[in-house]
């Protein structure tokens, strides 16, 4: 098996696209930032806008073995400063003018700073933010207001909490999967069975239909092409929580350009591509198992065995937009996510156990009163 750790590339190995780019406003010289929901860079000081030219760029799928043979562009292609959180382990690339920050993934202020450019494979494609910050904040506060059985001061915390847009790292994989399967196919049939029952103090002989199963060996094959099997490579967002803001419309992936990251945070991937492929291949194998199970003839089956092979495997490194609010309550971190493309939300929050206890006690009291009411009193 190939080594999942890639040695850092030398300067001579890096491609021309590794050049760091800056985006200065032609009117006042300030840094232009990407404006969510558009294809424009905008100056936050004088309002000057500049369109992002997407005509001269293209995305490329890469063979899996290229990880060992072909050098790739690294970093994000613009000047950044990396912050590594010693609490949750997430490494975030921030705009170069930021000299101190807190971890947006866990709210911790204990971060380690670094001034080196990230030595990561450059993203192939991304989905630009379509949901702006005001909309994300509105969704966060509406979500907080709609919670039941939560601490009273949670709404105050929500007013103090900020929400941050982060381009989150993913890998996508394509594969032609071929599966051969064997199983015992079960066919139902029915037999008439005689049994004895007791009716009115007497033994009575009756009959009934009993289901039986005839087992027959069976085999077959299944093939399918899997496009953009998505694997989250974030260290700062739990995979299960991220899945709850799926899906992303991956047809909207656009070739990566540094301009689209200007003024935004981008997390560096924590899962290397080869371990990510191991996860993706297991996911595909599970889908193949279910597809083969459908092919087994008859009414039921047992002992299904599926052997799946993969070929024409390709990968891309992509960034997907997520708004994130992380806040601490009694030393525990809670997170709220907004899908930056669709606006779908997901969050977790502390419970107020005294409110839950009071509600349970009130429900029991009402149930007791209802019982006595319908029983006509004691």
N, C-alpha and C positions, 0 to 999 in steps of 0.2 A: 504493500500500500504506500501511496505517496505521502511524504512528510507534509503535515498540515501547516507547519510553520514556514513562512517565507522569509528568507534572509533579506535584510534591507538592501535596496539597490544603490549602486554607486551613481555619481552624477552622470557618468558617461552612458549608463544603462537607461536613464530616464529619457522619455520622448520629448519632442518639442512642446507638447501640450502641457508640460509641467511648469511652464512659466507662470509666475505669480502675476495676477492682474489686479489693477486698481481701477475704480470707477469714480472719477471725479466729475462734479457738476461743472459744465462749461460756463455757467453764469457766475457762480460764487466760489467754486473750488471745493465745496463740501462733498462728502462721500454720498453717492447715489445709492439708494436701497431699493430692493424689489418691492413692488406694490402688489399685495395679494389680490387675486382675482383678475389680474391684467397680464400683459406681456411687456410691462414698462418698468423702467427704473425711475425713481422719483426722488428729488431733493427735498428733505424734510425742513429745510431752512427757507429756500426761496420758491419752492414749488415747481421748479423746472422738471420736465419729464423727458425721458429718452427711451425710444423703443428698443427692444431686444431683438436683434436679427437672428432668426432661426433657420435661415435658408441655406447656410453653408455648413451645417453640422449634421451628423448622422449617428445613429446608434448601431452597435455591433454586438452580435452574440459571440461568445468565446467557447471553444472546446475546453473540456475539463483538463486535458493534459497540457494546455497552454500555461497553466499555473507554474509549471516547472520549466518551460522552454522559452516563453516569450515575455520580455519585460513589458510592464504596463505603466501607464501614467500613474503618478501617486499624488496624494494630497487632494485639496479641493480646487486648486488653480487660482486661489486668491489669498491675500495675506490674512492669516488667522493666528489666534493664540489659543493653545490647548489648556484645558483645565481638567484634571483628573480628581474625582471625588474619592476620598479615602473611606467613605461610608458605604456607598452603593456600588462603587467601581466604575461608574459611567465616565467616559472621556468625551468632552464636548469641545468642539471647535467654535470659538467666538470671534467676532470682528476684532481686528488687531488693536483698535483703540481702547478696548476694555482691559483694565489692569486688575480689577478685582470683581468677584461675582460670588453667587451662591449656586449650589447645585440645583438645577431646575427639576431634577428627577426625585430628589428626596428632601429638598429644603434645607440641607445641611450647609452651614457656612464654613465647614472645614474642608477646604479643597486645596489640592496641590497644583501649582502653576508651572507651566513649561512654555518656553518660547521657541521650540523647534517646530518645523512644519510637520504635519501628520504624515507618517510613512505608511499610508494605507493605499490600497488599490482605488483609483479614482472611480466615482460612480459612473455607470454607463448611461443611465436615464434617471429621470425623476418626475414626480407629479408636483407642479407648482401649487402653492397655497391658493385655494379658492375662497376659504372662509377668512374674513379679516378679524382683527383683534377685538373690535367692539362687539361683533357677533359672538365670538367665543366667550368673552366676559359675560355677555347676557345669558348665554346658555348655562354657564357655570352658576351664576347667581339664581337663575330660575330653578336649576336643579337643587341647589341648597334649600331654597324656600319650599320646594315640594316634598322634602324629606319628612318622614314621621318618626317619632320615637328617637330623636337625636338630641344632643345637649343644646340648651338654650343659647349658649354663647357661640355656637357654630356659625350663625349668621354674621356675628361680628367678625369672626376669623375670616369668613369669605369676603368681607369688605376689605380686609387688609391684605388678602392673598392676591398675588399677581398671576397672570397666565402668560405663558411663553410659547411662541411657535418654534418647534424644533423639527428639522428634517431628520427623520429617523432611518437608520440603515436597514436594508433588507437585501437578501439574495433571491433571485428568481432562477429557476432551472427548467429547461425543456428536456424531454426524454421520450424516445420511442420505447414503450414497455411491451414485452412479449411474455405471455404466461401460458404454461401448460398445467392442467389440473386433473386430478383424479378424485373420485368420491363414490360413496354408496348412495345411489338414487333410491328413494323410498316411494312406493306406490301404495296408496290406501286401498283396502278392500274390506268387505264386511261379512261376518259370519253370524249365523243365528245361534244364540246361546240359550240354554234352558236353565232356569233358576227357580228356587222355592221362596215364596213370600208368605207372610202371615196377614190374613185379612179376617176381621171379625172373629178372632180366636181360632181360625182354621188355617191349615197349611194349604197354599195354592201353588200349583206349578204354572210358571209363566215363561215366555220367551222374550228375548230382546236382541237387537242388532249391536254387535261389538266390532269396533274398528281394529283392523290388523294392518301390518305394514309388510310389504314384500320388498326386499332389498336386492338391488341389481347393480353390479359394478358399472361405472360410467366414467368417461374421460372427455376432455375437450381442450380448446385453446382460446385465448383471447388476446387481442392486440389493441393498443390505443396510444395516441400521441398526447402527452401532457405538456401544456403550454403555460409557462410562468407559474410553476409551483412556488409559492411564496414562503420564505423563511425569514423570520424576524431576527436580526443580529444585534439588537439593543441590549445593553447591560442595565439601563435605567428604568425600563418599563417591563413589567412582568408579561410573559408571553400570553398567559391566559387572559389577562386584562386587555392586551392589545387585540386579541382575537375578537373581543366583544365590540370593537368599533370597525370590524370588517363588514362588508367588503370595500376594498379600493377598486375603482374601475381602472384596471391596468391597461386598457386600451388607450387611456389618456396619457400614458407615459410619453415624455418628450425627451429628446436627446439632451444630455447634461450640458449645461453651460454655467460657468461660475457666476454670471450676472444674477441668476435666479437665487443664489445664496447670499447676495450682498445685503448686509444688515440683519441677517438671520443666524440662528444657531444651527449647527449640524453636529449630530452625534457620530463619533467614529465607531465602526463596527467592533463588537466584542467577540463574535463568532466568526472564525475563519471560514473560507469558502468550502474546503473539503469536509470539515465536520458538519457544515450546513448541508452539503449534499447528502451526507449519511442520514440526516434527519429527513430531508426531502424524499430520498429513495424509500425510506420506511413509510412515509405518508402515501407515496404512490403505490407501494406494495399493498398497503391496507385497502386502497381503492380498488386495486386489481383483485384482491381477495373477494371483495363484495361483488365486483362485476362477474367473477367466475361463479360465485354462489348463485347468482341469478340464472346462469346458464345451465346449471344442473337440472336435468329433467325430473319429472315426477312431482309428487306432492310435498316431499321433504327430503332432507339429505343428512348424511353423517360422514365423518372421517374425510372432510374436504382438505386436500393438500394442494398448495399452489406453489409453483416454482416460477419466479419472475426474473427476467434479464432485461438490462437496459442498454440501449445504444443511441448514438447521435446525441450525446448529452452535451448541452450548452448551458452557460450561466451568464448572468449580468449582475452587477452591483447597482442597486437602485436606492433612491431616497424617497420616502413618502412623508407627506405633511401631517404633523400632529400638534395640536395645541395641548399644553400640559400645565396643570396647576398642582403643585405639591405643597402640602401644609402639614405641620406637626400639631398633634393634640395629645397632651400628656405623654410626651416623649415617643409617640408612635407616628409614623409617616403615613399619610393618606394621599391618594392621587385621584385626579379627575382628568379625563381625556376627551378631546374633541377631534374627530376625524377632520383634518384640514381640507379635505376634498368634498366630503358629503355632509358634514355637520353632525354626524351620528355621535352620541355622547355615551360615556361610561365613567362611573366613579365609585369610590368607596368612602365611607364615613363612619365615625364612631357611633355606637349605640348608647342611648340613655337608659340604663337598666332600671332606674327608679320609675321612669315613665312607663316602661314595659310592665314592671310589677304593678304599678297603679292601674294600668289598663286591664291586666289579668284579674286583679282583685275586683275592679268594677264590673267586669264581665261575669265573674262568678256571682257577685251580689245580684245582678240583674237576672241571671239564670235562676237563682234561688227564689227571688220574688216572683218570677214568672211561674215557677213550679207551684208555689203556694197559691197563687192567683187561680190557676187552672184547677187545682185540687180543692178549691173552696176554703182555703185556710186550714189551720191545724185541727 
